[in-house]
């Protein structure tokens, strides 16, 4: 019974594979195949598999932490930059951005370096 099940699963996988191959190669320019190959290369080059939890839609903890720190840092930059716009005498002086956002930026940079060193950095 398990041999029969395995044989059916293998045949089904072969049929699906053939169907996918036919679909990907159905047009003269094979644009779907070219796009598929491009997306696969981008996925691999960006190490996207290192960002996502297997069999879910969620980020791995390190990726989620990085995204959260990145957003916090960008919000700090934007908020402090906008405050400079409203004070004409301080325009072009980014010392408040530096002083107010330095800790957030340092934490983000430290996590980035940790992920890069541990070969778990993705999307960069």
NUDOZA-835489 format. One record per atom (N, C-alpha, C): residue in three letters; x, y, z. Coordinates in steps of 0.1 Angstrom, whole numbers, plus 5000, padded with zeros to 4 digits. Last residue first. Example, Ala and Ser with C-alpha at 12.3 -4.5 7.8 and 13.67 -1.06 7.14 Angstrom:
BEGIN
SER512849785071SER513749895071SER512950005079ALA513249435078ALA512349555078ALA513249675078
***
This chain:
BEGIN
UNK519754265017UNK520654375016UNK521254375002UNK518054045022UNK517554165016UNK518454275014UNK519653925052UNK518853905040UNK518454045035UNK522053765071UNK521553885066UNK520853865053UNK523353555083UNK521953545083UNK521253675078UNK526053545088UNK525653505075UNK524053475075UNK527053675110UNK526453535112UNK525953475099UNK527653915099UNK528753835104UNK528253685106UNK525154015095UNK526054005083UNK527153905087UNK524054025120UNK523453945110UNK524353915098UNK525854205132UNK525654075138UNK525053975127UNK525354435116UNK526754375116UNK526654225122UNK522754485123UNK523054465109UNK524454385109UNK522954545150UNK522254425146UNK522554385132UNK524554775149UNK525054665156UNK524254535152UNK522754945135UNK524054915129UNK524654785135UNK520654965154UNK520454915141UNK521654865134UNK522155095175UNK521454965177UNK521154895163UNK522855335162UNK523855245167UNK523255105169UNK520255445158UNK521155415146UNK522155315150UNK519455485184UNK518655405175UNK519455355164UNK521555665192UNK521355535199UNK520555435190UNK521155885175UNK522355815175UNK522255675181UNK519056065174UNK518855935167UNK520055845168UNK519756295187UNK518556235191UNK518356095185UNK522256365175UNK522156345189UNK520856265193UNK521456395147UNK522556305152UNK522456265166UNK519456575148UNK519156445143UNK520256345148UNK520956795159UNK519856735167UNK519456595162UNK522656845138UNK523256795150UNK522156735159UNK522156945113UNK521656815116UNK522156765129UNK521457235099UNK522157185111UNK521557055116UNK519757305079UNK521057255075UNK521857215087UNK518057545100UNK518057465087UNK519457435083UNK517857705121UNK518557565123UNK518557485111UNK516457925115UNK517857945120UNK518657815121UNK513857815110UNK514757865099UNK516257885103UNK512257565119UNK513157655126UNK514157705116UNK511057375104UNK510157475111UNK510957575118UNK513057195097UNK512357275087UNK511557395093UNK513557055121UNK514557155116UNK513957245105UNK511456885122UNK511556985133UNK512557095128UNK512056705102UNK510956795100UNK510956905111UNK514256575113UNK514456655101UNK513256755099UNK512956435134UNK513956545137UNK514256625125UNK511356265119UNK510756355129UNK511756465132UNK513256125103UNK512156205097UNK511656305107UNK514755985123UNK515356075113UNK514356175107UNK512755835135UNK513555935143UNK514156035133UNK511955675114UNK510955765120UNK511655875128UNK514255525111UNK513855615100UNK512755715105UNK514355395135UNK515455485131UNK514955575121UNK512055235133UNK512155325144UNK513255435141UNK512655075110UNK511455175110UNK511555275121UNK514854935121UNK514955015109UNK513855125108UNK513654795141UNK514654895144UNK514854985133UNK511854635126UNK511354725136UNK512354835140UNK513654485110UNK512654575104UNK512154675114UNK515054355130UNK515754445122UNK514754545115UNK513054195141UNK513754285150UNK514454395141UNK512554035119UNK511454115124UNK512054225133UNK514953905116UNK514453985105UNK513454085110UNK515053765140UNK516153855137UNK515653955126UNK512753595138UNK512853695149UNK513953795145UNK511553575104UNK512353515115UNK512453625125UNK508253665094UNK509653685094UNK510253605106UNK505553455082UNK506153555091UNK507653555089UNK503953275069UNK504153405062UNK504953505070UNK505452945069UNK504553045074UNK504753175066UNK507352755061UNK505952715061UNK504952815068UNK509952905079UNK509552805070UNK508052775072UNK510153255081UNK509953135088UNK509453025078UNK512653455063UNK511253405065UNK511253275072UNK515253515058UNK514353615064UNK513053555069UNK516553335043UNK517053355056UNK516153455064UNK515453345018UNK515053235026UNK515553255041UNK516753565007UNK515353585012UNK514953465021UNK519253634996UNK519153545008UNK517753555015UNK519453774973UNK519153854985UNK518953764998UNK520053564956UNK521053664958UNK520753754970UNK517553424956UNK518753364961UNK519853464964UNK515753614946UNK515453554959UNK516753494964UNK516953674921UNK516853774931UNK516653714945UNK516653414909UNK517953474911UNK517953584922UNK513853404908UNK514553304916UNK515953354919UNK513253614891UNK512853614905UNK513553514914UNK514553514868UNK514953634874UNK514553644888UNK512953284863UNK514353274865UNK514953394872UNK510453414858UNK510653314869UNK512053304873UNK511153564835UNK510753624848UNK510953534860UNK511653344817UNK512653444820UNK512353524833UNK509153214817UNK510353144822UNK511453244825UNK507553424806UNK507253374820UNK508453294826UNK508753454781UNK508853564791UNK508553514805UNK509153304758UNK509353244771UNK509553344782UNK508653384733UNK509753454739UNK510053394753UNK506453214727UNK507653224719UNK508853284726UNK505053044756UNK505153154746UNK506453154739UNK505452814773UNK504352824763UNK504452934753UNK507152744794UNK507752754781UNK506652774770UNK505552734817UNK506652824817UNK507252844803UNK503852524810UNK503352664812UNK504452764811UNK505552304808UNK504752344797UNK504252494798UNK506552304835UNK507452324824UNK506752374811UNK504152244848UNK504852364851UNK505752404840UNK503651984837UNK502652094835UNK503352234838UNK505851854847UNK505651864833UNK504651974830UNK505251874875UNK506551924869UNK506451944854UNK502851734876UNK502951874880UNK504151944874UNK503851474868UNK502851544860UNK502751694863UNK505651424889UNK506151434876UNK505151504867UNK503851424911UNK504951524911UNK505451544896UNK502351194903UNK501651324904UNK502751444904UNK504351004905UNK503651024892UNK503051164892UNK504851014932UNK505951044923UNK505351074909UNK502350944943UNK502851074946UNK503951114936UNK502150684932UNK501150784928UNK501650924931UNK504350564946UNK504350564931UNK503350674926UNK503550594973UNK504750654968UNK504750674953UNK501250424972UNK501050564975UNK502250644970UNK502450174966UNK501450234957UNK501350384959UNK503950154989UNK504650154976UNK503750214966UNK501950135008UNK502850255008UNK503650264995UNK500849885000UNK500050005000UNK500950135000
***
